[in-house]
């Protein structure tokens, strides 16, 4: 049996309301308590022998490839229907509100397709390198497996993440405001290795050269990447989180472009062309360009700036445990380097305290932060502010609007505010 | 990674921990055949590189567009439902919610040819001939009032078409225009008075309902 899916997204799910009332009432009995809760009657979960403590559980092989237990069935990707015309050329959102640590479980890592997720067998996979190379070359999947490979963990953020929030607070949940992101460990071959295998002498001076990359799907999603980046840290990935890429993430081979907008991480990559200029494809002119207030648009805004968000408490993760100790947590990342510091404010940015990073920040990868605190029902305007190794400080939405206006769509890395109310519920707001 | 590297500096293990170093080519893969490159190397650049031989008229384009494109983009390229509008929106780029179409926004005509030829129609990509693609692009130009109805687009006159927003783009200038974001952050008394709520998401109530 599968449990019904009903997460507290809207802030009005009856089950959560009831739950909240119950816990607040219970909490009231121990106002100001700093010791363990008193229990009037013995807890039957302890005093009575439970089924699971007496009978037997599932045998091995009950699920040869496991899924999360049914009680976690609300921790799933979700889409916002009105955003796109259909689900084939669309996007959904990682349930970041319910996750912890830094690695995104592959099965709930967000998807973005332009012509749907295709099924391409390894045996049918071909990678072509053509253009200004010494030898135009075809690689099979087996060929790729014979090159030396590396392991790196990187975040992938869609340039449109938080894009719906430019004109004002819109979507009530971290999953929907910040869920176009995932963070995986990739195993792959440096793009540099494959380009050098095809030979770059023909290209001459590499400084003004580009690679054009495209996928095998109908959209092709072609993008132009400067040669400098291609030779720096791009990977041709064949595994993510230790296993084959999922279909929705580009099986069997995808491009990894660390720190740069997700659209460039071409899935099902089938061709790399060395060129003397950018193609100025649909995805890098009509889309993924950022229109400023004066109508002029920025192009080639590839880097994802430092950004962070509190994932709990948040609208989908209300405080349900009553007063006392509270763990505030969230995640931070930067396409320019490593996260060096995250500050948290409870009063909408008036005062800040520095949060604890679970691990030192890694280059172009997610960092988890925690702020262990005490909460006694006071209203909070929770914000987080990331800093990276270049000294960049995550700006407020108004700071971004002053430079860019409200029509940019992409690259909204503003500080997010959650209004946590005395009853523990949280709401997406903007503050003065 | 760098931490490991530092620990290992001075030991023979350092080369094992660092990226694999390729002394020379491995000789993997095979030479691509000219027919194979021709089949996939379809991209068209702003200077016209990659354009195939061919031509198409606005009038032919009207018919091809009606048969292959109008179901999503509308008979006049005005768009259906949430599907992209390809025409209109002139002079709206500095307005609230600008309408970005091939006519009002796209800086290069090559992009339209490239995309239609390679990735459209939605669900039947790579079925349009070169001539049909020229015709569709000609019709999109006509729908944007950029050419007359007797216009014929071809490889030869392709670069003569002027795109209204060709000069509407600048290269990413964040490091200059937003250099004040590289700063020492304020920690106390960062605002003149306690904050007030200026907008709530619940007011718009656009959050997807999970019950459906």
Interface residues (C-beta under 8 A of the other chain):
Chain A: X5 X6 X7 X9 X10 X11 X13 X74 X78 X79 X80 X81 X82 X84 X85 X88 X89 X114 X115 X128 X129 X130 X131 X135 X136 X137 X138 X139 X140 X143 X146 X147 X148 X149 X150 X167 X168 X169 X170 X171 X172 X173 X176 X190 X193 X196 X197 X198 X199 X212 X214 X218 X219 X220 X222 X270 X271 X273 X275 X277 X278 X279 X280 X281 X282 X285 X286 X289 X291 X293 X294 X295 X296 X297 X298 X299 X300 X301 X302 X303 X305 X315 X343 X347 X348 X349 X350 X351 X352 X353 X360 X362 X363 X381 X385 X387 X390 X391 X392 X393 X394 X395 X399 X403 X406 X407 X419 X427 X428 X429 X430 X431 X432
Chain B: X1 X3 X19 X20 X22 X25 X26 X28 X29 X30 X31 X32 X36 X37 X40 X41 X43 X44 X45 X46 X47 X72 X81 X82 X83 X93 X94 X96 X97 X98 X100 X102 X105 X106 X107 X108 X110 X111 X114 X115 X118 X119 X122 X123 X125 X126 X168 X169 X170 X171 X172 X173 X174 X177 X178 X181 X182 X183 X184 X185 X186 X187 X188 X189 X190 X191 X194 X195 X196 X197 X198 X199 X200 X201 X202 X204 X206 X207 X208 X209 X210 X211
